[in-house]
Amino acid sequence: MEHIGSGVLRYGLVVILLWIGALKFTAYEAEGIQPLVAHSPLMSWGYEVMSMRAFASLIGIFEITMGVLIATRRFAPTASAIGSLGAVVIFLTTLSFVLTTPGVWEPGYGFPFPSSKPGQFLLKDLILLGAAVRTAGEALRATPRRVRPL
């Protein structure tokens, strides 16, 4: 069961990154992330240097790249570890939106009551962050150690 769970965790993460990354090339996804990105001190710079669609596409390229790298675990564990660490950055960034995006907490209730969107939508990234940390650790453990010459 643990082995199957590890595979589902790794390749589920790959599917999510590839799928969501590909959606970043669509108008509806670029518009959907606009309020999150625009209010983020980490991401809002992107709209100053390029259009909303171009910046969403750049994010998509990064997500797809990390997904592909994670998928290489069987034959390139170092590349997979790099992809997982990149996914950690992705999910830490999206979780930071909880602190910067208006409407995360249910009006009239506040913390700890997340709104259905974007609050609950963002909170699922906690488990994706855990998956990325787990796959990074596992891939790093599988990375061949270099033998040091005497």
Secondary structure, 3 states (H helix, E strand, C coil): CHHHHHHHHHHHHHHHHHHHHHHCCCHHHHHHHHHHHHCCCCCCHHHHHCCHHHHHHHHHHHHHHHHHHHHCCCCCHHHHHHHHHHHHHHHHHHHHHHHHCCCCECCCCCCCCECHHHHHHHHCHHHHHHHHHHHHHHHHHHCCCCCCCC
